[in-house]
Amino acid sequence: MILAIETSTEFLSIAIGENDNVMWEYNLFIEFSHTENLNKILSMLEVDFSKIEEVVISRGPGFFTSLRISTAFSKAFKIVYNDVKFKAVSSLKNIAYNIKGYRVIPILKAPKNKVYACAFDENFNIVLEEGIYSLEELKMDFPNFIILENYPTASNLIRLSKFENYVDIETFEPNYIREPDALYNKRG
């Protein structure tokens, strides 16, 4: 069984699957309530966690603290269930997967009126690396691309996990792209 936990945005998504088949998904649209609700939702599942063979989380980009929650959960899960394997999927790739087959620029809000973005061609090959961009510049530089702002889902983590390599969760760090505001402001 696969457990997928998507926490890269202000919303929480959890799914259970086998191979790339999603058996159950729960999306909670209460802003920044990951910590309070993750354990509640998982206990609601009544799943035998010893049957979980793989945990898939978002690699980022996204909100610093949100990404830390699924990473910390996975590291703790590894302590209890040592044989579990872990994968991490780009949150932008997760969004783009909803309309693969088209030229698409998935975006997530970033600080300072910017967006986290990358670009995929119609064959789902990356043509612009993940980074922080101005939305206006993306529109000018990629006029024939669909700009898609959406929320990544745990069900897409399951579907995309078959294309990802396993990660060592003990040393894994999310792809923040930029420092959190606290560090950025401290350096002034």
C-alpha positions as CSV (number, residue, x, y, z in Angstrom):
1,M,0.0,0.0,0.0
2,I,1.0,3.6,-0.7
3,L,0.4,6.5,1.7
4,A,0.6,9.9,0.0
5,I,0.6,13.2,2.0
6,E,0.5,16.5,0.1
7,T,1.3,19.6,2.3
8,S,3.1,22.0,0.0
9,T,0.3,24.6,0.0
10,E,-2.0,25.9,2.7
11,F,-4.3,22.9,2.2
12,L,-3.9,19.2,3.2
13,S,-4.4,16.2,0.9
14,I,-4.0,12.6,2.0
15,A,-4.5,9.4,-0.2
16,I,-4.1,5.7,0.0
17,G,-3.4,3.6,-3.0
18,E,-2.1,0.4,-4.5
19,N,0.4,0.8,-7.4
20,D,-1.0,3.9,-9.2
21,N,-4.6,3.2,-8.3
22,V,-6.1,5.6,-5.7
23,M,-8.3,3.8,-3.2
24,W,-9.1,6.7,-0.9
25,E,-8.4,10.5,-0.9
26,Y,-9.3,13.2,1.6
27,N,-8.7,16.9,0.8
28,L,-9.1,19.4,3.7
29,F,-9.5,23.0,2.6
30,I,-8.9,24.7,5.9
31,E,-5.9,27.0,5.6
32,F,-2.7,25.9,7.4
33,S,-4.3,23.2,9.6
34,H,-1.9,20.4,8.7
35,T,-0.4,19.8,12.1
36,E,-3.8,19.6,13.9
37,N,-5.5,17.5,11.2
38,L,-2.9,15.1,9.8
39,N,-3.1,12.7,12.8
40,K,-6.9,13.0,13.0
41,I,-7.4,12.1,9.4
42,L,-4.9,9.2,9.5
43,S,-6.6,7.8,12.7
44,M,-10.0,8.1,10.9
45,L,-8.7,5.8,8.2
46,E,-8.3,2.8,10.5
47,V,-5.4,1.6,8.3
48,D,-2.9,-0.9,9.5
49,F,0.2,1.2,9.0
50,S,2.4,-1.9,9.0
51,K,0.9,-2.6,5.6
52,I,2.2,0.7,4.2
53,E,5.1,-0.1,1.9
54,E,5.7,3.4,0.5
55,V,5.1,6.9,1.6
56,V,5.0,9.7,-1.0
57,I,5.3,13.4,-0.2
58,S,5.7,16.6,-2.0
59,R,9.3,17.7,-2.8
60,G,8.2,21.3,-3.2
61,P,8.3,24.1,-4.0
62,G,5.7,25.5,-1.6
63,F,5.3,27.0,1.8
64,F,8.3,26.4,4.0
65,T,6.5,25.2,7.1
66,S,3.9,23.2,5.2
67,L,6.7,21.2,3.4
68,R,8.4,20.6,6.8
69,I,5.2,18.9,8.2
70,S,5.1,16.0,5.7
71,T,8.9,15.7,5.8
72,A,8.9,15.5,9.6
73,F,6.0,13.0,9.5
74,S,7.9,10.8,7.1
75,K,11.0,10.9,9.2
76,A,9.1,9.8,12.3
77,F,7.3,7.2,10.3
78,K,10.6,5.8,9.2
79,I,11.6,5.4,12.9
80,V,8.6,3.2,13.6
81,Y,8.3,1.4,10.3
82,N,11.9,0.9,9.2
83,D,11.2,-1.1,6.0
84,V,9.0,1.6,4.4
85,K,10.4,3.3,1.3
86,F,9.9,7.0,0.5
87,K,9.5,9.1,-2.7
88,A,9.1,12.8,-3.2
89,V,7.3,14.4,-6.2
90,S,7.5,18.0,-7.4
91,S,4.4,20.0,-6.4
92,L,4.5,21.7,-9.8
93,K,4.7,18.4,-11.7
94,N,1.7,17.3,-9.6
95,I,-0.3,20.3,-10.8
96,A,0.8,19.9,-14.4
97,Y,-0.2,16.2,-14.4
98,N,-3.8,17.2,-14.5
99,I,-3.5,18.4,-18.1
100,K,-0.6,16.5,-19.5
101,G,-0.6,16.4,-23.2
102,Y,-0.6,20.2,-23.4
103,R,2.1,22.9,-23.0
104,V,1.6,24.0,-19.4
105,I,3.1,26.2,-16.8
106,P,2.0,25.1,-13.4
107,I,2.2,27.8,-10.8
108,L,1.9,28.3,-7.0
109,K,1.9,31.6,-5.2
110,A,5.3,32.7,-4.0
111,P,6.2,35.8,-1.9
112,K,6.7,39.3,-3.3
113,N,4.1,39.0,-6.1
114,K,6.0,36.2,-7.7
115,V,5.1,32.6,-8.5
116,Y,6.8,29.3,-8.2
117,A,6.7,27.8,-11.7
118,C,8.2,25.6,-14.4
119,A,7.1,24.6,-17.9
120,F,6.3,21.3,-19.5
121,D,5.9,20.7,-23.2
122,E,3.1,18.5,-24.7
123,N,5.2,15.4,-24.1
124,F,5.5,16.2,-20.3
125,N,9.2,17.2,-20.7
126,I,10.4,20.1,-18.6
127,V,11.4,23.1,-20.7
128,L,11.7,25.6,-17.9
129,E,13.3,24.6,-14.6
130,E,11.5,25.2,-11.3
131,G,12.1,28.6,-9.9
132,I,10.5,31.9,-8.8
133,Y,9.2,34.0,-11.7
134,S,7.1,37.0,-12.6
135,L,3.8,35.9,-14.0
136,E,3.9,38.7,-16.6
137,E,7.3,37.5,-17.8
138,L,6.1,33.9,-18.1
139,K,3.1,35.1,-20.1
140,M,5.4,37.0,-22.5
141,D,8.1,34.3,-22.8
142,F,5.6,31.4,-23.2
143,P,2.6,32.8,-25.1
144,N,1.4,29.3,-26.3
145,F,1.4,27.7,-22.9
146,I,-1.6,27.2,-20.5
147,I,-0.9,28.8,-17.1
148,L,-2.4,26.6,-14.5
149,E,-2.8,27.6,-10.9
150,N,-4.2,24.8,-8.9
151,Y,-3.6,22.8,-5.7
152,P,-1.4,19.6,-5.8
153,T,-3.2,16.5,-4.7
154,A,-2.2,13.3,-2.9
155,S,-3.9,11.2,-5.6
156,N,-1.5,12.7,-8.1
157,L,1.4,11.9,-5.8
158,I,0.4,8.3,-6.0
159,R,0.0,8.4,-9.8
160,L,3.4,10.1,-10.3
161,S,5.3,8.1,-7.8
162,K,6.0,5.3,-10.3
163,F,8.2,7.8,-12.2
164,E,10.3,8.8,-9.2
165,N,13.3,7.3,-7.5
166,Y,13.3,6.4,-3.9
167,V,14.8,9.0,-1.5
168,D,16.7,8.6,1.7
169,I,14.1,10.2,4.0
170,E,16.7,10.6,6.8
171,T,18.7,13.1,4.7
172,F,15.9,14.4,2.5
173,E,15.3,18.1,2.4
174,P,12.4,19.7,0.4
175,N,13.0,21.9,-2.6
176,Y,12.2,25.3,-0.9
177,I,13.7,27.3,-3.9
178,R,14.0,30.3,-1.5
179,E,14.7,30.8,2.1
180,P,11.9,31.3,4.6
181,D,11.0,34.9,5.3
182,A,12.4,34.7,8.8
183,L,15.9,33.9,7.5
184,Y,15.5,36.4,4.6
185,N,14.4,39.2,6.9
186,K,17.1,38.4,9.5
187,R,19.8,38.9,6.9
188,G,18.1,42.2,6.0
